[in-house]
Amino acid sequence: MREPTDRAGYRIVDATDFSTGKALVREGDKAVIAFEGSELVRGGGGGRCMTMPVCRDDIW
């Protein structure tokens, strides 16, 4: 099953599918990881840190 896309062409990926490896997001893909809003407080984060990139360049 193909994930839905928004009007800007971003693929919308369910957070559970992403975290279990069922849905892959490759470097350069336009994708949004969708999760329940209640998950923000569970992780102790806020809106800013939860919208930072999941994959980052090595710092070394």
C-alpha positions, 0 to 999 in steps of 0.5 A: 500500500502506498502512503498518501501525499500532501499537496506539496508532494511530501509522502506521509509516513506513519510513525509506527511504520517508520520506527518498525522499518515497515516504511523506509525514508531514503535520503533526499525523500520528501516525507513527513513522519506522522505521530499522535500529538500526545507523543510530544509530551511523552518524550519530554520534547517540544514542537521544535525538537520534534521537528528536527531532522531524524537523520543528521550528518556525523559530527566527526 
